[in-house]
């Protein structure tokens, strides 16, 4: 097969050859027919023919007719494995990490096939030194990625999880990816920059670059809303960027292989976006968090940035949306509130088409939100502030998934609820919420210095466009009790000096 990154033809791995021969050699029956195996109907057997270079014949025969040894590759993902165990507090020091490895398949294979793992010997001392070196290198990688903290200078230092490590473990993403997010996202990051950071995730390295694809990707990039600055179209990260933007534009892809690649990118993207929101919120930045949430909606609904929410409805073309705008119908809520005659005249859809549009409109979330500061009269500087938010909606239990025909998998609706100040780019508190009919959520943060503040409570959906809400709240912060006591002490001391 052609490896676009190396610009050379490579041999298929033996494991792929074995899988191909397994499918090709199955006899034709109901199970093989369901799996897509093609054979002559009525035949009881089938053949698999491998055409290869002459000198490779014995090599393939050996692996086809003899058992294939199965080896562990845990050492390639050891850092991520250890990070998850550290977050779960299974590992609390270096010796714990080494002990955990002794219970793995990787440890069993070290003795049986030492040459595969570059071991100099199989004695206990050799194994101990090898495992110690692997664990030390993996923990050092995690420490440099700010996923864990290593404390103590003895031979058995303690390890503990940091915020980035917890995020990586929760979303099951690589420590190099979360490190990239932590170091690349800034308080001024916007959609274009965030999209570039997103598609730079190491997980996208597995995207194949096939023969002829770089020139094809170059032509596709010329028609995208966000310009691709790089000309390295044999880079899988650039390919991921192009495939995502093509999804936003709903462009038809020129090959089935690219469709499959795009599906893989889309399935990985939501967890990266949620991890980015968590990273941003840990810094307390509001605007980049809102931009990532916009990206989440764009991915699920296949719409461009700031495109009309009406684009989410079936059969709504640009022409229909233009007619709606001229009639001052810009939201899905406006479609629901229209008179039947006006709706028919503007949309000009058949009865069958309207019958498909109606349930999508009814599924669109209409949430009533109320928020208030708990004990608002007693808020003092640096004290805990609690904002109580009540959420109510009409919920149809029969509808389980979001209407997202362009997304390759079923999507469950989710929300972000948070308090922030857009002007000062402050995000004070945030929670992920799953809303059915009613929920009461509390958001807590520390009060700022004495004064009056205007904040907003934001309720943002991760899958629907145009249903986000924000309501203002006011916060009056009084002087802290310690300040009052300090002033009273000063007054008392001044009075005592006057008396003397």
C-alpha distance (Angstrom), angle and dihedral (degrees) to the residues before:
residue distance angle dihedral
X1 . . .
X2 3.82 . .
X3 3.81 118.0 .
X4 3.79 105.9 -155.1
X5 3.79 94.4 -166.4
X6 3.80 93.4 55.7
X7 3.84 94.8 31.6
X8 3.80 90.4 -133.8
X9 3.79 139.3 103.4
X10 3.79 113.8 -105.0
X11 3.80 132.8 -163.5
X12 3.77 116.3 -109.4
X13 3.81 112.5 -107.2
X14 3.79 114.6 -102.0
X15 3.81 90.2 -115.9
X16 3.83 90.0 58.7
X17 3.82 91.1 48.6
X18 3.80 90.4 51.7
X19 3.78 91.6 50.4
X20 3.81 91.7 49.2
X21 3.80 93.0 49.8
X22 3.79 90.3 47.3
X23 3.81 91.9 56.4
X24 3.79 94.8 40.2
X25 3.80 95.1 48.8
X26 3.79 98.1 52.7
X27 3.77 116.3 114.5
X28 3.78 116.7 -117.6
X29 3.78 110.4 -93.8
X30 3.79 137.3 130.2
X31 3.79 93.4 -80.6
X32 3.80 94.8 49.2
X33 3.79 90.7 45.1
X34 3.80 89.8 54.3
X35 3.80 90.2 51.9
X36 3.78 92.3 52.7
X37 3.82 99.2 -107.7
X38 3.80 111.8 155.8
X39 3.80 120.5 -145.1
X40 3.76 136.5 140.3
X41 3.77 109.5 -73.5
X42 3.77 111.3 -110.8
X43 3.82 95.8 22.2
X44 3.80 118.6 127.2
X45 3.79 95.6 -153.8
X46 3.76 141.3 25.8
X47 3.79 138.0 -159.1
X48 3.76 135.2 -128.1
X49 3.81 117.7 -154.3
X50 3.80 120.1 -164.9
X51 3.80 115.8 -161.7
X52 3.79 110.5 -160.6
X53 3.79 143.9 149.7
X54 3.82 111.9 -73.1
X55 3.82 98.1 -116.6
X56 3.83 88.9 51.8
X57 3.80 93.8 57.9
X58 3.79 97.1 89.2
X59 3.79 90.4 43.6
X60 3.81 92.6 57.2
X61 3.82 92.9 41.1
X62 3.80 90.4 55.8
X63 3.80 93.7 54.8
X64 3.81 95.2 38.6
X65 3.79 95.9 53.0
X66 3.80 101.2 32.1
X67 3.82 128.7 61.8
X68 3.78 112.8 -88.0
X69 3.81 113.0 -126.2
X70 3.78 112.2 -125.7
X71 3.79 113.9 -143.1
X72 3.79 131.8 -173.1
X73 3.77 122.6 -112.3
X74 3.79 95.2 -172.5
X75 3.80 89.9 120.7
X76 3.83 89.2 66.9
X77 3.83 91.9 56.7
X78 3.79 98.4 28.6
X79 3.81 95.6 119.0
X80 3.82 92.9 56.2
X81 3.81 91.4 44.5
X82 3.81 92.1 51.7
X83 3.81 91.4 45.6
X84 3.82 91.2 57.4
X85 3.80 91.5 48.8
X86 3.82 91.6 48.0
X87 3.81 90.9 51.2
X88 3.80 88.9 50.4
X89 3.87 88.0 49.3
X90 3.80 90.1 -123.8
X91 3.80 86.2 122.7
X92 3.80 117.8 45.5
X93 3.80 101.2 157.6
X94 3.79 141.8 12.7
X95 3.79 94.7 -89.9
X96 3.82 89.9 54.7
X97 3.80 89.0 54.0
X98 3.81 92.9 51.8
X99 3.80 91.0 46.3
X100 3.81 91.5 51.8
X101 3.80 89.9 53.8
X102 3.81 91.8 54.9
X103 3.83 88.6 66.0
X104 3.81 94.2 55.7
X105 3.80 133.5 96.2
X106 3.81 85.9 -119.9
X107 3.81 90.7 65.6
X108 3.81 92.0 49.1
X109 3.79 92.1 53.7
X110 3.81 93.8 48.8
X111 3.79 91.7 74.2
X112 3.80 95.7 39.6
X113 3.81 98.1 48.3
X114 3.83 108.6 17.9
X115 3.81 95.1 160.3
X116 3.82 91.5 61.6
X117 3.82 89.7 57.5
X118 3.84 95.5 41.1
X119 3.79 94.7 -113.4
X120 3.80 118.4 163.4
X121 3.82 91.2 -150.9
X122 3.78 144.8 -12.2
X123 3.79 101.1 -122.7
X124 3.78 119.7 121.6
X125 3.79 90.0 -105.5
X126 3.81 92.6 53.0
X127 3.79 91.7 48.8
X128 3.78 93.0 46.6
X129 3.80 93.0 50.4
X130 3.81 91.8 46.0
X131 3.81 93.8 50.2
X132 3.81 92.1 44.3
X133 3.79 90.9 53.0
X134 3.81 92.5 47.6
X135 3.82 92.9 49.0
X136 3.80 92.8 45.3
X137 3.81 92.5 51.7
X138 3.82 92.7 45.6
X139 3.80 93.5 49.0
X140 3.79 90.4 47.5
X141 3.83 89.7 53.6
X142 3.80 90.4 50.9
X143 3.78 91.5 47.9
X144 3.82 92.3 50.8
X145 3.82 88.5 49.4
X146 3.84 88.9 53.2
X147 3.80 90.5 -121.2
X148 3.81 95.7 121.3
X149 3.78 139.7 18.7
X150 3.81 120.3 -131.4
X151 3.80 113.6 -154.6
X152 3.79 127.3 -174.4
X153 3.79 132.1 35.6
X154 3.79 99.4 -130.2
X155 3.81 126.1 102.3
X156 3.79 91.7 -87.5
X157 3.83 108.3 42.7
X158 3.81 121.0 -177.8
X159 3.79 120.5 -111.5
X160 3.82 128.4 -157.6
X161 3.79 134.6 178.3
X162 3.80 122.3 -103.3
X163 3.79 127.9 -157.1
X164 3.82 96.2 -90.3
X165 3.79 91.2 48.4
X166 3.80 91.1 52.4
X167 3.81 91.2 50.1
X168 3.83 91.9 48.7
X169 3.79 91.7 49.2
X170 3.82 94.5 45.7
X171 3.81 94.2 51.9
X172 3.81 94.6 34.4
X173 3.79 95.6 -123.7
X174 3.79 129.2 142.4
X175 3.78 121.6 -89.9
X176 3.81 90.2 -124.4
X177 3.80 89.9 57.6
X178 3.80 94.8 50.1
X179 3.80 88.8 45.8
X180 3.82 88.7 54.0
X181 3.81 90.9 51.0
X182 3.79 92.4 47.9
X183 3.81 94.6 49.9
X184 3.81 100.5 36.8
X185 3.81 105.1 44.1
X186 3.80 114.4 84.4
X187 3.79 134.6 -178.6
X188 3.83 89.2 -99.6
X189 3.83 97.8 48.4
X190 3.79 113.8 135.1
X191 3.81 135.4 -169.2
X192 3.82 97.0 -79.0
X193 3.79 94.2 47.6
X194 3.79 93.4 43.7
X195 3.81 91.0 50.4
X196 3.81 89.9 52.8
X197 3.81 91.2 49.0
X198 3.81 91.1 47.2
X199 3.80 94.1 52.5
X200 3.82 91.1 46.6
X201 3.82 89.8 70.7
X202 3.80 111.3 128.8
X203 3.81 91.8 -126.3
X204 3.82 89.0 72.4
X205 3.82 89.6 64.6
X206 3.80 87.5 89.1
X207 3.82 91.7 67.3
X208 3.82 106.5 113.4
X209 3.80 122.4 -129.6
X210 3.80 108.6 -148.0
X211 3.77 131.9 -161.7
X212 3.81 110.0 -71.8
X213 3.81 95.2 8.5
X214 3.85 98.1 111.1
X215 3.82 92.2 63.4
X216 3.80 90.1 43.5
X217 3.81 91.8 50.6
X218 3.80 89.7 48.2
X219 3.81 91.0 57.2
X220 3.81 91.3 46.2
X221 3.82 91.3 50.8
X222 3.80 91.1 58.6
X223 3.82 90.7 67.8
X224 3.81 100.2 47.9
X225 3.83 125.9 109.8
X226 3.84 94.4 -130.2
X227 3.79 113.5 54.5
X228 3.81 118.4 -122.7
X229 3.80 106.0 -133.6
X230 3.82 96.2 -167.8
X231 3.80 123.4 77.6
X232 3.82 93.7 -159.8
X233 3.77 96.7 109.2
X234 3.80 90.6 166.0
X235 3.81 87.9 68.7
X236 3.83 112.1 104.3
X237 3.82 90.8 -145.7
X238 3.81 91.2 57.2
X239 3.80 88.2 47.5
X240 3.82 90.4 52.8
X241 3.81 89.9 51.5
X242 3.81 92.2 50.7
X243 3.80 92.9 47.0
X244 3.81 91.9 50.3
X245 3.79 93.5 49.3
X246 3.81 90.4 46.2
X247 3.80 86.4 54.8
X248 3.82 90.9 52.3
X249 3.81 89.7 51.7
X250 3.83 92.4 42.8
X251 3.80 89.5 -128.5
X252 3.78 117.0 173.2
X253 3.81 109.7 -115.4
X254 3.82 117.3 -130.7
X255 3.83 97.8 -132.6
X256 3.79 140.6 34.8
X257 3.81 89.9 -126.9
X258 3.80 91.0 60.1
X259 3.81 89.7 48.8
X260 3.81 89.8 56.0
X261 3.81 91.0 46.4
X262 3.80 90.3 50.3
X263 3.80 90.9 51.7
X264 3.80 90.0 53.1
X265 3.81 91.1 50.6
X266 3.81 92.2 48.1
X267 3.80 93.1 49.3
X268 3.82 92.2 52.5
X269 3.80 96.8 42.9
X270 3.87 102.9 74.3
X271 3.80 95.2 60.6
X272 3.81 90.2 48.3
X273 3.80 90.9 51.9
X274 3.81 92.5 50.1
X275 3.78 89.9 48.8
X276 3.82 89.5 50.7
X277 3.81 90.2 52.4
X278 3.81 89.6 52.0
X279 3.81 91.8 49.0
X280 3.81 91.9 48.5
X281 3.80 93.8 46.0
X282 3.80 90.4 52.8
X283 3.82 86.2 61.5
X284 3.82 91.6 45.8
X285 3.84 96.1 -122.5
X286 3.80 116.7 150.4
X287 3.81 106.9 -176.0
X288 3.82 98.6 53.9
X289 3.82 88.7 45.5
X290 3.82 89.9 55.4
X291 3.81 89.8 48.2
X292 3.83 92.1 53.1
X293 3.81 89.8 49.0
X294 3.81 88.6 53.0
X295 3.81 88.0 52.7
X296 3.80 89.9 52.6
X297 3.80 91.1 55.2
X298 3.81 91.0 45.9
X299 3.81 91.4 52.9
X300 3.81 94.6 50.5
X301 3.82 97.8 41.9
X302 3.83 99.4 32.9
X303 3.80 95.4 -127.6
X304 3.78 132.7 138.2
X305 3.79 124.0 -112.2
X306 3.82 111.7 -71.6
X307 3.81 91.5 0.1
X308 3.80 119.0 152.7
X309 3.83 114.8 -79.3
X310 3.82 87.0 -135.0
X311 3.81 87.2 74.4
X312 3.83 87.3 78.4
X313 3.81 91.8 67.6
X314 3.82 120.5 90.1
X315 3.82 117.2 -103.4
X316 3.83 92.4 11.7
X317 3.78 103.7 137.6
X318 3.80 126.2 -178.0
X319 3.80 88.6 -98.4
X320 3.81 93.0 55.8
X321 3.81 91.3 45.2
X322 3.82 90.3 52.3
X323 3.81 90.4 52.9
X324 3.79 89.6 49.4
X325 3.81 91.7 51.4
X326 3.79 91.2 51.5
X327 3.80 87.5 53.5
X328 3.83 89.7 48.1
X329 3.79 91.7 -112.1
X330 3.81 103.3 138.3
X331 3.80 105.5 145.5
X332 3.77 136.1 52.5
X333 3.80 88.0 -117.9
X334 3.83 87.3 61.8
X335 3.81 90.3 55.1
X336 3.81 90.1 54.5
X337 3.81 92.7 49.6
X338 3.82 96.4 49.4
X339 3.78 122.8 108.7
X340 3.80 113.8 -107.2
X341 3.80 94.2 -114.5
X342 3.82 93.3 48.7
X343 3.80 90.8 47.3
X344 3.79 91.4 51.5
X345 3.82 93.6 47.7
X346 3.79 95.0 48.5
X347 3.80 101.6 38.7
X348 3.83 97.3 37.2
X349 3.80 91.8 -162.7
X350 3.78 126.3 150.0
X351 3.79 121.2 -107.4
X352 3.81 90.5 -105.4
X353 3.79 91.2 52.4
X354 3.80 92.3 47.4
X355 3.79 88.4 50.9
X356 3.82 88.0 59.8
X357 3.80 93.9 44.5
X358 3.83 94.6 51.0
X359 3.84 99.1 66.4
X360 3.81 91.2 46.0
X361 3.80 90.4 53.4
X362 3.80 91.1 46.7
X363 3.81 90.4 50.6
X364 3.81 91.2 53.4
X365 3.83 106.8 109.4
X366 3.80 118.0 -107.6
X367 3.79 105.7 -175.7
X368 3.78 127.4 -177.0
X369 3.78 110.1 -148.8
X370 3.81 130.3 -168.7
X371 3.79 126.1 178.5
X372 3.78 135.6 -178.0
X373 3.77 137.5 167.8
X374 3.78 112.0 -110.1
X375 3.84 113.0 -123.9
X376 3.79 89.2 -2.8
X377 3.83 92.4 175.7
X378 3.80 93.2 59.8
X379 3.80 101.5 50.1
X380 3.81 111.4 128.3
X381 3.80 131.9 179.0
X382 3.83 113.6 -70.7
X383 3.82 92.1 4.7
X384 3.81 123.0 126.9
X385 3.81 114.8 -87.3
X386 3.80 119.4 -157.8
X387 3.81 121.7 -164.3
X388 3.80 113.4 -163.9
X389 3.82 113.7 -152.6
X390 3.82 123.3 -168.2
X391 3.81 116.8 -159.4
X392 3.82 124.1 -168.0
X393 3.79 132.3 173.9
X394 3.77 142.7 150.5
X395 3.78 105.7 -100.5
X396 3.80 127.0 -165.2
X397 3.80 107.6 -150.5
X398 3.80 90.8 -160.9
X399 3.81 90.5 66.2
X400 3.80 108.3 77.8
X401 3.79 103.5 161.6
X402 3.78 138.2 45.2
X403 3.80 118.6 -103.9
X404 3.80 98.4 -107.6
X405 3.84 109.7 143.6
X406 3.81 93.8 170.4
X407 3.80 95.7 53.1
X408 3.83 113.7 88.7
X409 3.83 97.4 -135.8
X410 3.82 136.4 40.0
X411 3.82 111.8 -85.9
X412 3.79 125.8 -147.3
X413 3.80 114.3 -149.0
X414 3.81 117.2 -111.1
X415 3.80 136.6 172.7
X416 3.79 142.1 -152.4
X417 3.82 116.3 -141.2
X418 3.79 116.1 -169.6
X419 3.80 146.9 149.1
X420 3.79 120.4 -127.2
X421 3.77 150.7 147.7
X422 3.81 111.3 -125.4
X423 3.80 96.0 -167.4
X424 3.80 93.1 54.4
X425 3.83 93.5 35.5
X426 3.82 91.1 -123.9
X427 3.80 125.8 153.5
X428 3.79 107.8 -169.5
X429 3.83 105.4 175.2
X430 3.81 135.6 -2.5
X431 3.81 139.2 -177.2
X432 3.80 136.6 179.0
X433 3.81 110.6 -123.5
X434 3.80 133.9 -167.9
X435 3.80 107.5 -158.8
X436 3.78 127.0 -163.8
X437 3.80 114.1 156.3
X438 3.80 104.8 -34.8
X439 3.78 139.0 3.6
X440 3.77 137.4 166.5
X441 3.79 114.3 -153.8
X442 3.79 130.5 -175.6
X443 3.80 122.0 -148.8
X444 3.80 117.6 -166.0
X445 3.80 132.8 -167.7
X446 3.78 139.1 150.3
X447 3.79 117.0 -87.5
X448 3.81 117.3 -113.4
X449 3.80 125.4 -130.3
X450 3.81 122.1 -54.9
X451 3.80 113.9 -63.1
X452 3.80 145.8 72.7
X453 3.81 120.1 -63.3
X454 3.81 134.3 -171.2
X455 3.80 112.0 -148.2
X456 3.80 134.5 168.4
X457 3.79 130.9 -136.1
X458 3.82 108.6 -140.4
X459 3.79 125.0 -158.7
X460 3.81 109.2 -171.4
X461 3.80 128.0 178.1
X462 3.81 120.0 -139.7
X463 3.80 95.0 -149.2
X464 3.83 113.2 26.2
X465 3.81 123.6 67.4
X466 3.81 120.9 -138.2
X467 3.81 101.7 17.4
X468 3.82 97.5 94.4
X469 3.78 117.5 123.7
X470 3.76 137.2 -162.5
X471 3.78 127.3 -173.6
X472 3.82 126.3 -173.3
X473 3.78 124.1 -118.5
X474 3.78 128.9 -176.2
X475 3.77 124.5 -140.4
X476 3.80 124.3 -164.3
X477 3.79 112.9 -165.8
X478 3.79 118.5 -159.9
X479 3.80 125.7 -156.3
X480 3.79 112.8 -80.8
X481 3.81 119.1 -104.5
X482 3.78 91.0 -115.0
X483 3.82 89.8 59.1
X484 3.82 90.8 51.9
X485 3.79 91.5 49.4
X486 3.79 90.7 48.1
X487 3.82 91.0 52.3
X488 3.83 91.2 46.9
X489 3.82 89.9 52.2
X490 3.80 90.7 50.1
X491 3.80 90.9 50.5
X492 3.80 91.4 48.8
X493 3.79 92.7 48.8
X494 3.80 91.1 48.2
X495 3.81 91.2 50.8
X496 3.80 91.3 49.1
X497 3.81 91.6 51.9
X498 3.81 90.5 49.6
X499 3.80 91.1 51.7
X500 3.80 91.5 50.0
